[in-house]
């Protein structure tokens, strides 16, 4: 990671120092297989001897409960919705991600701020506003985007755990039933992710392929980043430029 | 969907009126707002009151974060913005759209002042609240720091709270001293905000009655063009008409 780069002004009151670790974000819609692949990546990295920390959306100790409560009530307005996610992210960034990067860990983030941007914009949010809100976020070293088309996605979700209220964007009333709503909602999200993929240079991985091929593709994107990490870590530390004081000459008797 | 506009730099289109008060703790702003509410209600206006940091959604979380002292300047700021957004949507906008007078004890300016003192970017926090609506009247109760401390220590509350004193910033071990430093910095921020947003400055060292008289005079003038909507409570003169035969 080296020198710190933020999307906006960053955390103005904080000097994070040198971040020796690497921040890798895996993005993609619900059901694109993110969590499965993150688990496999963690295993793969740890076997090679890298320290890995994973962090996931809405998993902060501060906010996870508030978000659960809010989702159950289904009464969220769009601003609170986005700001709750932003608070959760900020809490994880400062208490989890930055300390881990400082200590040289590889941080695998299951979703990153792009998810929040997509969701807010699909809900009619102002892109300028939501981007500014996340101005405190670190720019990741790598963003892998598991891209899937909406038909494959719908089938996959039905086959696995079924469609739920929020993943179908039912708060938006886009369709008359769960299925129609799911398709319209996810289609709009995919459109946003696709736009951002160009703007923020995501590494796009086709998530319709068999899991082994996807995993292979992800590893090939991550490998180059590890090399620079290793180099930085194992580079011989520069000899300190402290001049060696010559022994004081013995006074001749 | 068309993106919603950012509204803080323009006046709102709703039939109601939004009046807010700002000032540091101990400035007497809440007392003044309460007296204003009594007066407006006695005049027959429909009034709705709302205060800072009171929405159900985040009250518990804020409490939890404050207790465990894990709030950072950014999460502190974002939590208050979440609370504000929730109140704006559920409490402030509906009565304004219905044509009522909404009284708010503290508004976004509180965040501009406090969060800047805690070290977050001034630009960032202003843009954060850009979804809010601009109040019709914003009063700032200006008070020297010593007067505020006297009121807090000698008065009704008799105790200064941890975050009110900015104890999270490690300014001083002594809570009164920490309060003095923290709130002095907030006062300095308010001075900038007053100019930037043209808040109405009230001299909060004057008598309670004198301040209230001045405040009522200003509100009176501002409400000249305001056409209150008839409510359903207490309007007995209208009540019987519902049973009147055509």
Contacts between the chains, C-beta under 8 A, distances in Angstrom:
chain1	res1	chain2	res2	distance
A	8	B	124	6.8
A	9	B	121	4.5
A	9	B	123	6.9
A	9	B	124	5.7
A	11	B	73	8.0
A	11	B	74	6.3
A	12	B	119	6.0
A	12	B	120	6.2
A	12	B	121	4.9
A	12	B	124	7.9
A	13	B	73	5.4
A	13	B	118	7.1
A	13	B	119	3.0
A	13	B	120	6.7
A	61	B	70	7.8
A	62	B	61	6.5
A	62	B	64	7.2
A	62	B	65	5.6
A	62	B	70	6.5
A	62	B	71	7.8
A	62	B	75	6.5
A	63	B	61	6.5
A	65	B	60	7.9
A	65	B	61	7.4
A	66	B	57	7.0
A	66	B	58	6.3
A	66	B	60	6.9
A	66	B	61	4.4
A	69	B	57	7.6
A	69	B	60	8.0
A	70	B	57	5.9
A	75	B	90	7.7
A	77	B	85	6.4
A	77	B	86	6.7
A	77	B	89	3.7
A	77	B	90	7.4
A	78	B	4	7.9
A	79	B	82	7.9
A	79	B	85	3.6
A	79	B	86	7.9
A	79	B	88	7.4
A	79	B	89	6.9
A	79	B	131	5.3
A	80	B	57	6.3
A	80	B	82	5.3
A	80	B	85	4.6
A	80	B	86	4.5
A	80	B	89	7.0
A	83	B	78	5.9
A	83	B	81	5.3
A	83	B	82	4.0
A	83	B	85	5.6
A	84	B	57	7.9
A	84	B	58	7.9
A	84	B	82	5.6
A	86	B	78	5.3
A	87	B	75	5.5
A	87	B	78	4.1
A	87	B	79	5.5
A	87	B	82	6.1
A	90	B	72	7.0
A	90	B	74	4.5
A	90	B	75	4.9
A	90	B	78	5.7
A	91	B	70	7.7
A	91	B	72	7.5
A	91	B	75	5.1
A	94	B	72	4.8
A	94	B	74	6.8
A	94	B	75	7.2
A	95	B	70	6.8
A	95	B	72	7.8
A	121	B	3	7.3
A	122	B	1	7.3
A	123	B	1	7.2
A	124	B	1	3.8
A	124	B	2	6.9
A	124	B	3	6.2
A	124	B	4	5.6
A	125	B	3	6.4
A	125	B	4	6.7
A	126	B	3	4.6
A	126	B	4	5.6
A	126	B	5	7.0
A	126	B	6	5.7
A	126	B	130	7.9
A	126	B	131	7.6
A	127	B	3	6.3
A	128	B	6	7.1
A	129	B	6	6.0
A	129	B	127	7.0
A	129	B	130	5.6
A	129	B	131	6.3
A	132	B	124	6.8
A	132	B	127	4.4
A	132	B	128	7.1
A	132	B	130	7.8
A	133	B	78	7.9
A	133	B	127	7.8
A	133	B	128	6.0
A	135	B	121	7.8
A	135	B	124	5.7
A	136	B	74	5.5
A	136	B	124	7.3
